[in-house]
Structure formats: structure tokens, C-alpha cells
């Protein structure tokens, strides 16, 4: 079963905008049916696993001096 971004965001308790942005950057598993973004159950599990393991890239300090 394929889920829309709205359905996936609701199940993952994430913002739809975050999910769409990450999908557009290919930073999370997803698929496009034509131009429509969709997620499978396995995609949601992988996204949840990624969230538990933390970010792959360290965050920047945005110009702050430590």
C-alpha cells in the first residue's frame, strides 16, 4: 500500500514539509508515481530507523563562535 506524504507524516509524527523537503533531496527513502510522492511501509520503517540512529552529517553552527 502506498501512502501520501500527508499520511506518512501523520504516521511518523513529522511535519509534511519536512518529509517533502527530505524526499526532494533524496535524503529519505521514497518513490514517485509520476510526479506524486508516495511512501511504502518499508520506507516508513527505514525513515524511523534513520531518525533513531541520528543524522548522517554533523550540523553546522551557522556562523556562531563557540
ZAGUKOL-610692 format. One record per residue: residue in three letters; x negated, y negated, z negated of N, C-alpha, C in turn; chain; residue number from 1. Coordinates in steps of 0.02 Angstrom, whole numbers. Atoms other than C-alpha are relative to their C-alpha. Layout:
BEGIN
> mike,neast,nnorth,nup,caeast,canorth,caup,ceast,cnorth,cup,pagu,torlo
> ala,X,Y,Z,X,Y,Z,X,Y,Z,A,NUM
...
REM end
This chain:
BEGIN
> mike,neast,nnorth,nup,caeast,canorth,caup,ceast,cnorth,cup,pagu,torlo
> unk,-42,59,0,0,0,0,-44,-62,0,A,1
> unk,38,63,-4,-67,-171,47,36,-54,-39,A,2
> unk,-28,54,40,-43,-318,-69,-21,-67,29,A,3
> unk,17,68,-20,-38,-502,-27,-47,-30,-51,A,4
> unk,44,34,47,-158,-623,-110,38,-18,-63,A,5
> unk,-41,18,58,-18,-680,-224,12,60,-45,A,6
> unk,-12,-60,40,23,-503,-279,-64,24,-34,A,7
> unk,64,-22,28,-160,-459,-304,-22,-46,-57,A,8
> unk,19,47,52,-193,-617,-404,42,11,-63,A,9
> unk,-43,-12,58,-45,-581,-516,-22,63,-37,A,10
> unk,21,-62,33,-104,-403,-550,-67,-6,-33,A,11
> unk,67,9,28,-282,-459,-582,-3,-57,-51,A,12
> unk,-4,59,44,-226,-611,-682,-52,-52,19,A,13
> unk,46,49,-27,-326,-727,-571,40,-53,38,A,14
> unk,-32,51,-42,-285,-886,-477,-3,22,73,A,15
> unk,-3,-18,-71,-233,-859,-297,-55,-38,37,A,16
> unk,51,40,-35,-351,-999,-243,-70,31,-9,A,17
> unk,65,-33,12,-500,-909,-323,-6,62,44,A,18
> unk,0,-62,-39,-453,-746,-238,-10,-16,74,A,19
> unk,6,18,-71,-433,-829,-68,-70,-27,17,A,20
> unk,67,28,-12,-597,-925,-84,-53,55,2,A,21
> unk,48,-55,2,-695,-769,-132,8,46,60,A,22
> unk,-13,-43,-58,-613,-668,6,-27,-33,64,A,23
> unk,24,35,-59,-654,-801,136,-76,2,4,A,24
> unk,73,-4,3,-836,-796,79,-25,72,3,A,25
> unk,16,-72,-1,-831,-605,87,-38,21,-63,A,26
> unk,33,-15,63,-885,-602,-95,37,54,-39,A,27
> unk,-39,-53,32,-749,-478,-144,29,45,55,A,28
> unk,-30,-45,-50,-676,-326,-56,70,-22,19,A,29
> unk,-66,18,-25,-526,-367,52,4,21,73,A,30
> unk,-8,-14,-71,-458,-342,225,49,-50,30,A,31
> unk,-45,44,-36,-371,-447,354,40,42,50,A,32
> unk,-45,-30,-50,-222,-385,453,19,-58,45,A,33
> unk,-6,60,-41,-231,-506,596,-32,-57,-38,A,34
> unk,26,55,40,-252,-670,504,24,2,-72,A,35
> unk,-29,-5,67,-164,-610,347,-45,39,-48,A,36
> unk,43,-29,51,-267,-573,192,40,52,-39,A,37
> unk,-32,-54,38,-224,-408,107,-51,36,-43,A,38
> unk,42,-38,47,-292,-302,-35,31,68,-11,A,39
> unk,-22,-68,18,-283,-116,-70,-10,9,-75,A,40
> unk,10,-17,70,-277,-35,-240,-75,8,-15,A,41
> unk,72,-9,8,-460,13,-217,-36,-67,-1,A,42
> unk,29,67,1,-502,-169,-178,8,-32,-69,A,43
> unk,-13,29,66,-422,-223,-342,-45,32,-53,A,44
> unk,44,-34,48,-520,-92,-439,-72,-25,7,A,45
> unk,69,24,-12,-683,-149,-358,-8,-72,-25,A,46
> unk,3,69,24,-644,-332,-397,-4,-1,-76,A,47
> unk,1,-4,73,-608,-288,-578,-68,25,-25,A,48
> unk,66,-26,20,-771,-188,-588,-53,-54,8,A,49
> unk,47,55,-11,-867,-337,-516,6,-50,-57,A,50
> unk,-11,49,53,-789,-450,-646,-30,23,-66,A,51
> unk,27,-28,62,-841,-334,-787,-76,-1,-1,A,52
> unk,73,-3,-3,-1020,-323,-726,-32,-69,3,A,53
> unk,26,68,-1,-1038,-512,-713,-18,-22,70,A,54
> unk,16,27,-67,-1090,-625,-569,-65,29,27,A,55
> unk,60,-26,-32,-1219,-567,-444,-54,-53,6,A,56
> unk,46,55,-9,-1300,-738,-431,3,-45,-62,A,57
> unk,-2,44,58,-1352,-846,-578,31,-68,17,A,58
> unk,-32,65,-10,-1253,-1006,-598,-52,-55,-6,A,59
> unk,45,57,4,-1339,-1172,-572,24,-47,-54,A,60
> unk,-18,48,52,-1339,-1312,-698,27,-65,30,A,61
> unk,-27,59,-35,-1278,-1439,-568,-37,-64,-18,A,62
> unk,40,59,10,-1421,-1558,-595,-10,-20,-72,A,63
> unk,10,16,70,-1414,-1557,-784,-72,15,-21,A,64
> unk,66,-12,28,-1576,-1570,-877,9,37,-66,A,65
> unk,-10,-39,61,-1586,-1434,-1010,-32,-32,-61,A,66
REM end
